[in-house]
């Protein structure tokens, strides 16, 4: 089964002076100073990830929305997911309860 990703609740999105940015909130604001500026594509992906999506689902949405090949979209989305994970903007989604609580 393909990994699914979902945005975390550690950031809020705001548009200021025509720039769309993610601002850390809660504990994340203690760890990260400043904001992450989003381009049009990264903003679109952020909005898609309000529900769990796999990389392939994101790529399909990009191909349907933008004039881009599947291969190019996949390359860009893969790198964007890595960046989003690095900054804790998204997390891997698991629909299963933690297995640590088993007997």
C-alpha positions in Angstrom: 0.0 0.0 0.0 1.3 3.4 -0.9 2.3 5.9 1.8 -0.3 8.7 2.3 0.5 12.1 3.6 -1.5 14.7 5.4 -0.6 18.2 6.5 0.1 18.7 10.2 -1.7 21.1 12.5 1.6 22.8 13.4 1.2 25.4 10.6 -1.4 27.9 9.5 -1.5 29.4 6.0 -1.8 33.2 5.5 -1.5 35.5 2.5 0.3 38.8 3.2 1.2 41.3 0.5 0.5 38.7 -2.3 2.8 36.1 -0.6 1.3 32.9 0.7 3.1 31.7 3.7 3.0 28.9 6.3 3.5 30.1 9.9 4.4 27.7 12.7 2.0 27.5 15.6 2.0 25.9 19.0 5.2 23.9 19.9 6.5 24.3 16.4 6.7 28.1 16.8 9.3 27.5 19.6 11.3 25.3 17.2 11.0 27.4 14.1 11.3 31.1 13.7 9.9 32.7 10.6 7.6 31.5 7.9 7.7 29.3 4.8 6.8 31.1 1.6 4.8 28.9 -0.8 4.7 29.1 -4.5 1.5 28.3 -6.5 2.2 24.6 -6.7 3.3 24.1 -3.1 0.1 26.0 -2.0 -2.0 23.8 -4.1 -0.4 20.7 -2.6 -0.8 22.0 0.9 -4.5 22.5 0.2 -4.8 19.0 -1.2 -3.3 17.5 1.9 -6.2 18.5 4.2 -7.1 14.9 3.6 -4.7 12.0 3.2 -3.2 11.6 -0.3 -0.5 9.4 -1.8 2.2 10.8 -3.9 0.5 9.3 -7.0 -2.8 10.9 -6.0 -1.1 14.3 -5.7 0.6 13.8 -9.1 -2.7 12.9 -10.7 -4.3 16.1 -9.3 -1.3 18.2 -10.6 -1.5 16.7 -14.1 -5.3 17.4 -14.2 -4.8 21.0 -13.0 -1.6 22.1 -14.7 -0.2 21.7 -18.2 2.6 19.3 -17.1 3.5 15.7 -17.9 3.1 13.0 -15.3 6.9 12.4 -15.2 7.7 16.1 -14.5 4.9 16.4 -12.0 6.2 13.3 -10.2 9.8 14.6 -10.0 8.6 18.0 -8.6 6.1 16.5 -6.1 8.6 14.0 -4.8 11.0 16.8 -4.0 8.2 18.9 -2.5 7.2 16.1 -0.2 10.7 15.7 1.0 10.9 19.4 1.7 7.5 19.4 3.5 8.6 16.4 5.6 11.9 18.0 6.4 10.1 21.1 7.8 7.4 19.0 9.5 4.7 20.6 7.3 3.3 17.1 6.5 3.4 13.7 8.1 2.8 10.2 7.0 -0.8 9.3 7.5 -1.7 6.0 9.2 -5.3 4.9 9.5 -4.3 2.1 11.9 -4.1 2.6 15.6 -0.6 2.3 17.1 0.6 -1.3 17.3 2.6 -0.4 20.5 -0.5 -0.9 22.6 -1.0 -4.5 21.7 -0.7 -7.2 24.4 
